[in-house]
């Protein structure tokens, strides 16, 4: 048995092969897990829980509900694309919403889990946008609009994000070491798991006088990516697309806000 961590799936109707891969994952590997953590950006975007009524998300809702009904805890954290996931989603799927960040006990190891975008402090433009859309007043005003209006607004933000991202240096969009260290010290941990940057890997460094470890989850654009943790080891693994579900490579791989 193991605990599984994933992030940055960006599920949407435009990429059905990834949805197929995710549903296969829920019905197979995830069914044997102690728990599943989804650390943000499960969806490409989320206009509010009315999106659950859209046909493209119904199979995902059923897949998650089937997993949680089988007794596997599923924890979902907001990402920069789906921060409007709410209580209706949690009730319909059986998932539990986690604040960002959250400290967990991972087989005896105090570990911090986060989406990761709040640590990209060098991206000043994005951090300003993040403060705006995470404000309760902005969210209340946004959710008061019709679903059609919200969808138009989000699509406009996505296009602006693509244009802005294309002009930024890659290192600007990565987490900053100072923000990582500050967050880990604040929560008293030497282990951190996060997503967002689409740069999977394992980073070892020193935090004060102690060795520290940061695991970055991969995205689900051209394959799946999962971190498998048990009492003996942690390992990042890729999940290949099934042959029946292969699709064209996405036009843009770079992370966007």
C-alpha positions in Angstrom: 0.0 0.0 0.0 1.1 3.5 -0.7 -0.1 7.1 -0.8 -0.3 8.7 -4.2 0.2 12.4 -5.2 -0.8 14.0 -8.5 -1.3 17.5 -9.8 -1.7 19.6 -13.0 -3.9 17.3 -14.9 -5.7 20.2 -16.6 -8.7 18.0 -17.5 -11.0 19.4 -20.2 -13.0 18.3 -23.1 -10.2 19.3 -25.5 -7.9 16.6 -24.2 -10.0 13.4 -23.9 -7.0 11.1 -23.9 -5.8 12.5 -20.5 -9.3 12.1 -19.1 -9.3 8.5 -20.2 -5.9 8.0 -18.6 -7.1 9.6 -15.3 -10.2 7.5 -15.2 -8.1 4.3 -15.7 -5.8 5.5 -12.9 -8.8 6.0 -10.6 -10.1 2.5 -11.3 -6.8 0.7 -11.0 -3.8 2.1 -9.1 -5.7 4.5 -7.0 -8.1 1.7 -5.8 -5.1 0.1 -4.1 -3.8 3.3 -2.4 -3.9 4.3 1.2 -4.9 7.8 0.0 -4.8 10.0 -3.1 -3.8 13.7 -3.0 -4.6 15.9 -5.9 -2.5 19.0 -5.4 -4.3 21.5 -7.7 -5.2 22.1 -11.3 -7.2 19.0 -11.6 -9.2 20.9 -14.2 -8.0 23.3 -17.0 -10.4 25.9 -15.5 -13.4 25.9 -13.2 -16.1 28.5 -13.3 -17.8 27.2 -10.2 -19.5 24.0 -9.2 -22.1 24.4 -11.9 -19.4 22.9 -14.1 -20.3 19.5 -12.7 -23.4 19.6 -14.9 -21.3 19.7 -18.1 -21.1 16.4 -19.9 -17.3 16.5 -20.1 -17.0 16.3 -16.3 -19.7 13.8 -15.5 -17.4 10.7 -15.9 -14.8 12.4 -13.7 -17.3 13.0 -11.0 -18.4 9.4 -11.2 -14.8 8.1 -11.2 -14.0 10.1 -8.1 -17.2 9.1 -6.3 -16.6 5.5 -7.0 -13.1 5.7 -5.6 -14.1 7.5 -2.4 -17.1 5.1 -1.9 -14.7 2.2 -2.1 -13.0 3.6 1.0 -10.0 5.4 -0.5 -9.7 9.0 0.9 -9.2 11.6 -1.8 -7.9 15.0 -0.9 -8.2 17.9 -3.4 -6.3 21.2 -3.1 -7.1 24.3 -5.1 -4.8 25.2 -8.0 -4.4 28.4 -9.9 -6.9 27.2 -12.5 -9.5 25.6 -10.3 -9.5 27.6 -7.1 -13.3 27.9 -7.3 -13.9 24.2 -6.6 -16.3 24.2 -3.7 -18.5 22.3 -1.3 -20.9 21.0 -4.0 -17.9 19.3 -5.8 -16.8 17.8 -2.5 -20.2 16.5 -1.7 -20.8 15.0 -5.2 -17.4 13.3 -5.4 -16.8 12.5 -1.8 -13.4 14.3 -1.9 -12.1 16.4 1.0 -10.9 19.9 0.2 -7.5 20.8 1.7 -6.2 24.3 2.5 -3.0 25.3 0.7 -0.5 24.5 2.3 -1.3 21.6 4.5 1.0 19.6 6.8 0.5 15.9 6.8 2.1 12.9 8.5 3.5 10.7 5.6 4.4 7.4 7.2 6.0 9.2 10.1 7.6 12.0 8.1 6.1 15.5 8.7 5.5 16.7 5.1 4.1 19.9 3.7 1.9 19.7 0.6 1.0 22.7 -1.6 0.0 23.5 -5.1 3.1 25.6 -5.4 2.0 28.8 -7.1 2.2 30.9 -4.0 6.0 30.3 -3.9 6.5 31.8 -7.4 7.2 35.2 -5.9 9.5 36.5 -8.7 6.5 36.4 -11.0 5.2 39.8 -9.8 2.4 40.0 -12.4 1.0 36.6 -11.5 1.2 37.2 -7.7 -0.9 40.4 -8.2 -3.5 38.4 -10.2 -3.5 35.7 -7.6 -4.2 38.1 -4.8 -7.1 39.6 -6.8 -8.9 36.3 -7.7 -8.4 34.8 -4.3 -10.0 37.7 -2.5 -13.5 36.8 -1.2 -15.1 39.9 -2.6 -13.8 39.1 -6.1 -15.0 35.6 -5.9 -18.4 36.6 -4.6 -18.9 39.0 -7.5 -17.6 36.5 -10.0 -19.9 33.7 -8.8 -22.9 36.1 -8.9 -22.6 36.3 -12.7 -24.2 33.7 -15.0 -22.2 30.6 -16.0 -22.0 31.9 -19.6 -20.5 35.2 -18.4 -18.0 33.5 -16.1 -16.9 31.2 -19.0 -16.3 34.2 -21.2 -14.3 35.9 -18.5 -12.1 32.8 -17.8 -11.4 32.3 -21.5 -10.2 35.9 -21.7 -7.9 35.4 -18.7 -6.6 32.2 -20.3 -5.7 33.9 -23.5 -4.0 36.8 -21.6 -2.1 34.2 -19.6 -0.8 32.4 -22.7 0.4 35.7 -24.1 2.0 36.8 -20.9 3.7 33.5 -20.2 5.3 33.4 -23.7 7.2 36.5 -22.9 8.5 35.5 -19.5 11.8 33.8 -18.7 11.2 30.3 -17.5 13.0 30.9 -14.2 10.5 33.7 -13.4 7.7 31.2 -13.3 9.5 28.8 -11.0 9.3 28.7 -7.2 11.9 30.9 -5.5 14.3 29.3 -3.0 13.6 32.0 -0.4 9.9 31.4 -0.6 10.3 27.7 -0.3 12.6 27.9 2.7 10.3 30.5 4.4 7.2 28.3 4.0 9.0 25.1 5.2 10.4 26.8 8.3 7.0 28.3 9.1 5.5 24.8 9.2 8.4 23.1 10.8 9.1 20.6 8.0 12.1 19.4 6.0 9.9 17.7 3.3 7.7 19.5 0.7 5.6 18.1 -2.2 4.1 20.5 -4.7 3.1 20.9 -8.3 2.3 23.9 -10.5 5.7 24.4 -12.3 5.4 21.4 -14.6 9.1 20.6 -13.8 9.0 17.2 -12.1 12.0 16.3 -10.1 13.6 15.9 -6.6 15.6 18.6 -5.0 17.9 18.2 -2.0 19.2 21.2 -0.1 20.0 22.4 3.4 17.4 24.1 5.6 19.2 25.6 8.6 21.4 22.8 9.6 19.1 20.0 8.5 18.9 18.2 5.1 15.7 19.0 3.2 13.9 17.5 0.3 11.5 19.0 -2.2 9.5 16.9 -4.7 7.9 18.5 -7.7 5.0 16.7 -9.4 4.8 16.5 -13.2 1.9 17.6 -15.4 -0.4 15.3 -17.4 0.0 16.8 -20.8 1.8 14.0 -22.7 1.6 11.3 -20.1 0.5 10.9 -16.5 2.8 11.7 -13.5 2.4 10.3 -10.0 4.5 10.4 -6.8 4.2 7.1 -5.0 5.2 7.2 -1.3 5.3 4.3 1.2 7.2 3.7 4.5 10.3 2.8 2.6 10.6 5.1 -0.4 9.3 7.9 -2.5 9.3 7.7 -6.3 8.1 9.8 -9.2 6.6 7.6 -11.9 5.2 8.3 -15.4 2.0 6.8 -16.6 2.0 6.3 -20.4 -1.1 7.0 -22.4 -2.9 3.8 -23.5 -2.6 3.1 -27.2 -6.3 3.5 -27.7 -6.2 7.0 -26.3 -3.2 8.6 -27.9 -3.7 12.2 -29.1 -1.7 14.9 -30.8 0.9 16.7 -28.6 -0.5 20.0 -27.2 0.5 23.1 -28.9 2.0 24.7 -25.8 3.7 22.8 -23.0 4.9 25.7 -20.8 3.1 26.4 -17.6 0.8 29.4 -17.7 -0.9 31.2 -14.8 
